Amino acid sequence: MMKLRSKRFGRSSSKLGSNGGGGNKKGSPSVERSGSGNMEIKWELRPGGMLVQKREESSGSESSGEGMITVRVSTVAKWHDIPIESTSTFGELKTILALVTGLEPSEQRLLFKGKEREDGEHLHMVGVKDKDKVLLLEDPAIKERKKLHGNHIASSQQIGNHPFRTISV
């Protein structure tokens, strides 16, 4: 049996960032000091109804999740790049896709990260970012219904004013 040396892992309190507690490092609260010395935390209300601490705005970056993103929507045969607001819902994305693909929103199923998404879910809340891929499938129940309806129309064709049907013996 081999004996391992113990390593000392320790830090002094001077290395841990003793800047008076009002620092603005990652994970620490965003605090503003007013002229009287009082500290104030800024809050924001998210689309899901959650009250959260306001993030710091960084220049050139969309850290707040707002703005236009491009979502690549893939069907069985082809793909479409759809520009959309990141705070939009999957239902709004289906409406845009209805114009592009010709499928009604009720006939569409959108999958992101292997899960079918509901119409009311927001893109940014489930983690859709710029250039992410969303899979578009036609709803199989509606596809089957269309197929049966198409066969029913074909079987009840008319010659003149008399409908005919094929009889198999």
GROMACS elastic network, one bead per residue, 0.5 to 0.9 nm:
[ bonds ]
;  ai    aj funct       b0    kb
   11    14     6  0.80939   500
   11    15     6  0.65013   500
   11    16     6  0.74200   500
   12    15     6  0.56382   500
   12    16     6  0.70722   500
   13    16     6  0.52861   500
   13    17     6  0.76119   500
   13    18     6  0.72321   500
   14    17     6  0.64608   500
   14    18     6  0.60903   500
   15    18     6  0.74355   500
   17    20     6  0.84228   500
   17    21     6  0.84899   500
   17    23     6  0.83768   500
   18    21     6  0.69265   500
   18    23     6  0.87633   500
   19    22     6  0.68092   500
   19    23     6  0.62101   500
   20    23     6  0.71807   500
   21    24     6  0.88813   500
   21    28     6  0.89790   500
   22    28     6  0.84775   500
   22    29     6  0.81845   500
   22    30     6  0.83205   500
   22    31     6  0.66170   500
   22    32     6  0.83826   500
   22    33     6  0.86652   500
   22    39     6  0.86078   500
   23    28     6  0.71638   500
   23    29     6  0.81616   500
   23    30     6  0.81532   500
   23    31     6  0.79981   500
   24    27     6  0.80978   500
   24    28     6  0.58516   500
   24    29     6  0.67387   500
   24    30     6  0.60208   500
   24    31     6  0.74367   500
   25    28     6  0.55437   500
   25    29     6  0.82249   500
   25    30     6  0.87244   500
   26    29     6  0.84414   500
   27    30     6  0.89822   500
   28    31     6  0.87676   500
   29    41     6  0.73530   500
   29    53     6  0.75251   500
   29    54     6  0.89277   500
   29    55     6  0.89328   500
   30    40     6  0.84404   500
   30    41     6  0.60811   500
   30    42     6  0.71234   500
   30    53     6  0.75652   500
   30    54     6  0.73490   500
   30    55     6  0.72788   500
   30    56     6  0.73247   500
   31    39     6  0.60401   500
   31    40     6  0.55986   500
   31    42     6  0.73957   500
   32    38     6  0.81919   500
   32    39     6  0.54357   500
   32    40     6  0.52345   500
   32    41     6  0.65598   500
   32    42     6  0.82141   500
   33    36     6  0.78457   500
   33    37     6  0.57842   500
   33    38     6  0.56860   500
   33    40     6  0.64959   500
   34    37     6  0.54899   500
   34    38     6  0.56368   500
   34    39     6  0.64642   500
   34    40     6  0.76297   500
   35    38     6  0.75085   500
   36    39     6  0.89649   500
   41    53     6  0.73383   500
   41    54     6  0.81156   500
   42    52     6  0.88472   500
   42    53     6  0.60827   500
   42    54     6  0.55096   500
   42    55     6  0.85712   500
   43    51     6  0.68089   500
   43    52     6  0.56923   500
   43    55     6  0.85981   500
   44    50     6  0.84397   500
   44    51     6  0.58491   500
   44    52     6  0.55602   500
   44    53     6  0.60899   500
   44    54     6  0.53338   500
   44    55     6  0.86643   500
   45    48     6  0.81926   500
   45    49     6  0.61973   500
   45    50     6  0.58171   500
   45    52     6  0.63638   500
   45    53     6  0.86740   500
   45    54     6  0.86958   500
   46    49     6  0.54123   500
   46    50     6  0.53002   500
   46    51     6  0.63250   500
   46    52     6  0.72525   500
   47    50     6  0.73053   500
   47    87     6  0.79058   500
   47   122     6  0.83159   500
   47   125     6  0.88062   500
   48    51     6  0.89967   500
   48   122     6  0.83591   500
   48   125     6  0.80758   500
   52    55     6  0.87663   500
   55    63     6  0.80159   500
   55    64     6  0.71023   500
   56    63     6  0.82785   500
   56    64     6  0.85435   500
   57    61     6  0.80710   500
   57    62     6  0.82078   500
   57    63     6  0.68927   500
   57    64     6  0.74757   500
   58    61     6  0.58190   500
   58    62     6  0.76580   500
   58    63     6  0.69282   500
   59    62     6  0.81812   500
   61    64     6  0.85459   500
   62    65     6  0.57494   500
   62    66     6  0.64635   500
   62    67     6  0.72220   500
   63    66     6  0.77605   500
   64    67     6  0.87611   500
   65    86     6  0.64913   500
   65    87     6  0.74455   500
   65   124     6  0.65986   500
   65   129     6  0.84144   500
   66    69     6  0.88213   500
   66    85     6  0.71677   500
   66    86     6  0.58107   500
   66    87     6  0.64302   500
   66   124     6  0.84890   500
   67    84     6  0.83506   500
   67    85     6  0.55535   500
   67    86     6  0.59304   500
   67    87     6  0.78156   500
   68    83     6  0.64951   500
   68    84     6  0.54658   500
   68    86     6  0.58951   500
   68    87     6  0.88068   500
   68   130     6  0.81736   500
   69    82     6  0.82501   500
   69    83     6  0.56757   500
   69    84     6  0.55897   500
   69    85     6  0.60163   500
   69    86     6  0.58532   500
   69   128     6  0.89558   500
   69   129     6  0.68124   500
   69   131     6  0.71746   500
   70    81     6  0.61817   500
   70    82     6  0.54195   500
   70    84     6  0.62431   500
   70    85     6  0.85067   500
   70    86     6  0.87500   500
   70   129     6  0.80357   500
   70   130     6  0.52090   500
   70   131     6  0.53170   500
   70   132     6  0.75997   500
   71    80     6  0.81325   500
   71    81     6  0.57048   500
   71    82     6  0.51954   500
   71    83     6  0.63376   500
   71    84     6  0.73068   500
   71   128     6  0.80200   500
   71   129     6  0.76761   500
   71   130     6  0.62574   500
   71   131     6  0.52283   500
   71   132     6  0.54899   500
   71   133     6  0.61458   500
   71   134     6  0.70349   500
   72    79     6  0.66388   500
   72    80     6  0.56503   500
   72    82     6  0.62373   500
   72    83     6  0.87991   500
   72   130     6  0.88164   500
   72   131     6  0.60713   500
   72   132     6  0.60544   500
   72   134     6  0.61741   500
   72   135     6  0.84580   500
   73    78     6  0.86367   500
   73    79     6  0.54482   500
   73    80     6  0.51446   500
   73    81     6  0.62678   500
   73    82     6  0.71347   500
   73    97     6  0.86409   500
   73   110     6  0.88378   500
   73   132     6  0.85159   500
   73   133     6  0.58188   500
   73   135     6  0.57094   500
   73   136     6  0.64189   500
   74    77     6  0.78938   500
   74    78     6  0.60524   500
   74    80     6  0.64290   500
   74    81     6  0.87619   500
   74   133     6  0.69990   500
   74   134     6  0.62264   500
   74   136     6  0.58600   500
   74   137     6  0.86441   500
   75    78     6  0.53964   500
   75    79     6  0.58115   500
   75    80     6  0.83282   500
   75   134     6  0.89050   500
   75   135     6  0.61706   500
   75   136     6  0.50981   500
   75   137     6  0.63459   500
   75   138     6  0.87779   500
   76    79     6  0.82300   500
   76   135     6  0.86227   500
   76   136     6  0.79404   500
   76   137     6  0.75284   500
   80    97     6  0.88172   500
   80   100     6  0.83132   500
   81   131     6  0.83130   500
   82    93     6  0.83972   500
   82    96     6  0.80881   500
   82    97     6  0.81917   500
   84    87     6  0.85103   500
   84    88     6  0.71186   500
   84    92     6  0.89388   500
   84    93     6  0.75649   500
   84    96     6  0.89381   500
   85    88     6  0.54332   500
   85    89     6  0.89521   500
   85   123     6  0.86173   500
   86    89     6  0.84025   500
   86   122     6  0.79628   500
   86   123     6  0.59095   500
   86   124     6  0.55598   500
   86   128     6  0.76087   500
   86   129     6  0.74165   500
   86   130     6  0.82931   500
   87   122     6  0.59648   500
   87   123     6  0.60100   500
   87   124     6  0.57248   500
   87   125     6  0.80116   500
   88    91     6  0.82130   500
   88    92     6  0.63482   500
   88    93     6  0.73880   500
   88   121     6  0.84620   500
   88   122     6  0.55925   500
   88   123     6  0.59451   500
   88   124     6  0.78202   500
   89    92     6  0.52815   500
   89    93     6  0.65098   500
   89    94     6  0.87926   500
   89   118     6  0.87120   500
   89   119     6  0.63881   500
   89   120     6  0.57604   500
   89   121     6  0.53627   500
   89   123     6  0.56249   500
   89   124     6  0.86171   500
   90    94     6  0.61732   500
   90    95     6  0.86947   500
   90   110     6  0.76528   500
   90   117     6  0.70153   500
   90   118     6  0.66991   500
   90   120     6  0.64527   500
   90   121     6  0.59655   500
   90   122     6  0.63134   500
   90   123     6  0.64721   500
   91    94     6  0.50048   500
   91    95     6  0.63735   500
   91    96     6  0.88781   500
   91   105     6  0.74797   500
   91   118     6  0.74889   500
   91   120     6  0.62548   500
   91   121     6  0.78811   500
   91   122     6  0.88106   500
   92    95     6  0.50423   500
   92    96     6  0.64854   500
   92    97     6  0.86806   500
   92   119     6  0.76391   500
   92   120     6  0.88211   500
   93    96     6  0.51936   500
   93    97     6  0.61791   500
   93    98     6  0.86394   500
   93   105     6  0.89185   500
   93   119     6  0.86630   500
   94    98     6  0.60737   500
   94    99     6  0.88813   500
   94   103     6  0.89266   500
   94   104     6  0.80053   500
   94   105     6  0.51833   500
   94   106     6  0.84991   500
   94   108     6  0.70205   500
   94   109     6  0.85572   500
   94   110     6  0.79478   500
   94   119     6  0.80440   500
   95    98     6  0.51142   500
   95    99     6  0.69050   500
   95   104     6  0.77304   500
   95   105     6  0.58565   500
   96    99     6  0.54545   500
   96   100     6  0.66962   500
   96   101     6  0.88686   500
   96   105     6  0.88433   500
   97   101     6  0.57452   500
   97   102     6  0.75998   500
   97   103     6  0.75133   500
   97   104     6  0.83844   500
   97   105     6  0.77462   500
   97   108     6  0.88199   500
   98   101     6  0.54145   500
   98   102     6  0.50533   500
   98   103     6  0.50450   500
   98   104     6  0.52778   500
   98   105     6  0.60241   500
   98   108     6  0.85069   500
   99   102     6  0.57922   500
   99   103     6  0.78612   500
   99   104     6  0.84885   500
  100   103     6  0.82876   500
  101   104     6  0.85693   500
  103   106     6  0.81392   500
  103   107     6  0.60936   500
  103   108     6  0.67014   500
  103   138     6  0.77648   500
  104   107     6  0.52518   500
  104   108     6  0.67406   500
  105   108     6  0.52907   500
  105   109     6  0.83064   500
  106   109     6  0.80964   500
  106   139     6  0.81188   500
  106   142     6  0.87818   500
  107   137     6  0.85063   500
  107   138     6  0.57301   500
  107   139     6  0.52391   500
  107   140     6  0.85322   500
  107   141     6  0.88197   500
  107   142     6  0.63568   500
  107   143     6  0.79608   500
  108   136     6  0.66500   500
  108   137     6  0.59512   500
  108   139     6  0.56574   500
  109   116     6  0.67147   500
  109   117     6  0.77261   500
  109   118     6  0.87583   500
  109   135     6  0.81089   500
  109   136     6  0.57735   500
  109   137     6  0.51008   500
  109   138     6  0.60177   500
  109   139     6  0.59103   500
  110   115     6  0.82671   500
  110   116     6  0.56550   500
  110   117     6  0.59205   500
  110   118     6  0.81229   500
  110   119     6  0.89658   500
  110   134     6  0.66350   500
  110   135     6  0.56793   500
  110   137     6  0.64895   500
  110   138     6  0.88608   500
  111   114     6  0.58894   500
  111   115     6  0.51776   500
  111   117     6  0.59014   500
  111   134     6  0.58208   500
  111   135     6  0.50085   500
  111   136     6  0.65199   500
  111   137     6  0.79536   500
  112   115     6  0.55270   500
  112   116     6  0.65266   500
  112   117     6  0.68709   500
  112   126     6  0.85951   500
  112   128     6  0.80510   500
  112   132     6  0.88773   500
  112   133     6  0.72440   500
  112   134     6  0.51039   500
  112   135     6  0.65052   500
  113   116     6  0.84874   500
  113   133     6  0.85874   500
  113   134     6  0.78838   500
  113   135     6  0.89670   500
  114   135     6  0.87498   500
  117   120     6  0.84285   500
  117   121     6  0.68297   500
  118   121     6  0.56274   500
  119   122     6  0.82722   500
  121   124     6  0.88541   500
  121   125     6  0.72984   500
  121   126     6  0.75113   500
  122   125     6  0.52997   500
  122   126     6  0.67397   500
  122   127     6  0.89436   500
  122   128     6  0.88320   500
  123   126     6  0.56899   500
  123   127     6  0.64758   500
  123   128     6  0.52439   500
  123   129     6  0.79789   500
  124   127     6  0.50213   500
  124   128     6  0.53220   500
  124   129     6  0.69476   500
  125   128     6  0.75940   500
  128   131     6  0.85602   500
  128   132     6  0.61784   500
  128   133     6  0.83463   500
  128   134     6  0.86990   500
  129   132     6  0.56114   500
  137   140     6  0.83342   500
  138   141     6  0.87687   500
  138   142     6  0.77576   500
  138   143     6  0.68277   500
  139   142     6  0.55187   500
  139   143     6  0.61506   500
  139   144     6  0.87815   500
  140   144     6  0.61053   500
  140   145     6  0.85166   500
  141   144     6  0.52307   500
  141   145     6  0.62059   500
  141   146     6  0.87101   500
  142   146     6  0.61186   500
  142   147     6  0.85453   500
  143   146     6  0.51803   500
  143   147     6  0.62944   500
  143   148     6  0.88144   500
  144   148     6  0.62188   500
  144   149     6  0.85157   500
  145   148     6  0.51841   500
  145   149     6  0.60431   500
  145   150     6  0.84859   500
  146   149     6  0.50363   500
  146   150     6  0.59950   500
  146   151     6  0.86257   500
  147   150     6  0.51099   500
  147   151     6  0.63403   500
  147   152     6  0.87321   500
  148   151     6  0.51192   500
  148   152     6  0.62048   500
  148   153     6  0.87623   500
  149   152     6  0.50495   500
  149   153     6  0.63442   500
  149   154     6  0.87175   500
  150   153     6  0.52771   500
  150   154     6  0.63194   500
  150   155     6  0.87791   500
  151   154     6  0.50485   500
  151   155     6  0.61484   500
  151   156     6  0.87263   500
  152   155     6  0.52267   500
  152   156     6  0.63605   500
  153   156     6  0.53766   500
  153   157     6  0.66606   500
  154   157     6  0.57430   500
  155   164     6  0.79241   500
  155   165     6  0.62506   500
  155   166     6  0.74806   500
  156   163     6  0.62826   500
  156   164     6  0.64750   500
  156   165     6  0.64178   500
  157   162     6  0.88857   500
  157   163     6  0.60626   500
  157   164     6  0.66005   500
  157   165     6  0.79373   500
  158   161     6  0.64294   500
  158   162     6  0.56995   500
  158   164     6  0.61977   500
  159   162     6  0.56442   500
  159   163     6  0.62714   500
  159   164     6  0.73587   500
  160   163     6  0.79596   500
